């Protein structure tokens, strides 16, 4: 049902499945054009909302998505770039990323025209064979909120995400 609601924000316009698919496809095409490969880790630092959900979806379909809190102090963000072996950053804030990272052309899709992509000059993972294919391929790295201690990292494969979705459907 392409017309059914896919993303319903607290404020703003609801996105249906057809619109979501079009935006994810458009962003995926842009990521491939800029040279982002499946095994690369892409940090995403955007404010919460539909755009963030679309960007995370597009990235995890084409690379490893690493969403980070947009309120992180710059020093902590820079530390995470190294710790998580980040290869690229998608953000709206140009002054956040180290100067030695190169900026790629903006997405031509009007929805994401202000989104900036920066790529490390020294990618952390080399070669297309760095990961397995299919369900066992790394898709997402999440950072917990750290409410009971320090934040922890949680890695999820495509198979994990499919299982989570299946569990939600069964509820």
N, C-alpha and C positions, 0 to 999 in steps of 0.2 A: 504494500500500500504506500506508494511514493508520496501521497498527499498527507499521510498521517504525521503527527508531530514527532520529531526526533529529539530536538533540544528545546526545552521550555525554560527560559531564564526567568528569574524573579522580576526583572524589569526588561523591557525591550521586546523585540520581535521574536516569535517562535519560528524555529527552523524545521521544515518538514524533511522527510528522508530524501526526497529528490534533490532539494537544495543542499542538504548535507553531503550527499554523494558528489554533486557538482563541485562544491567547494573543496572537498578532500581530493578529488581528481585533479583539480586545477593546482592546488598546492603541491601534490605529489609530482606532477609534471614539472613544476618549477624547481622542486628539490633535486630531481634527476638532472635537469638542465644545469644546475649549479655544481653538479659533481658529487652530491651526497650519495653515498653507497649504503647498502643494507647493514653492513657491519659497523658503521660509524655511529658514535654516540652524539646525539644532538640535545643540548640543554635548551629548555624552553622557559623563558622568564617573561611572563605576560600577566596582566591583571586577570583575576577570576572572571569568568563569563563564557558566553558561547564561542567567542573567537578562540579562547584557550582550549576549549573542548575540541573544536575543529582542528586546530593546529596539532594537538597531541595525537588525535586520530590519524591525521595525515602523516605525521612523522613516524608513528609506530607501524604504519603500513609500509614504510619505505626505509626505515633506519631504526635505531634504538632511541626511543623517546625518554628524556630525562627532565621531567617538569620540576622546576625549582620555585620556591616562594619568591614572589616579586618584591617582597619587603626585606630580603636578605641584605645585610650590610655588604658593601663591595668587597671588603677584606675576606669575609666568609665565602662569598661567591667565587673569588679568585682561588681560594684554597680548595673549593669543591671542583673547580675546573681540572686541577691536577689530580686530586684524589679519585675522581670518577673517570679520569682519562677522557675528557670531553674533546670531541673533534670539531664541533660547530655549535654556535649559539644563535637561537632565534629570539629576538627581543625588540622592544620599541625604544630602548634606551641605548643610544650610541656610545655614551661615555662609560658604560659599564664594562665593556670588553677590553682586554689588553691591546695596546696600540700595535703590537706585532701581528695581530690576527688580521687577515684580509677580509674586506667587506665585499660581498657579492651583490649583483644587481637586485633591486627590489622585485617582488612578485608583481606581475602585471595585472593580476586579479584585483579589481577595485576594493574588494573586501579586506585585502591584506596589503595594500599598497604602502602602508607605513611600517610594515614589518621588516626588520633588518636581519640579514643573515651574515654572520662572521664565521670564518673558517680558520682553524689553527694552521700555522705554517709547518707544524710538525705533528702530523696525525699520529694518534696513539696506537691505532691498530692498522697493520699493513696487510694488503692483499685480500682478495675476495674470499679466500678459503678459511678465514679466521673463525667462522662459526658454522654450525650445522644448519640444515635447511628445515623448512616447515615448522611444525609445532614446537620443536625443541630450540628454535632460534630465539635468542634474546630479543624482547620487544620493548621492555619498559623497565626503568629503574626509578623507584619511588623512594622518597625520604620521609620517614615517619615524623610525626609532630614532636616526638620526644617529650610527651606529657609526664611520663614517669621517670625518665632519665634523658640521656643525650639522644638526639635523633639517630635512627638506624637506617640502613639502606636495605631495600627489598627489591630483588631482581625478579622479573616475571617473563616467562617465555610466551610465545603465541598460544601454546597449549594451555598454560595457566589461565590466560585471559579468556580463552574459549570455555574452560571449565567454570570460571567465575560467572560468565554470562549464562551458562547452562543452569547453574545453581540459582541465579536470580529468576530465570524463567520458570523454574519448578516451584517457586514460592507462591 
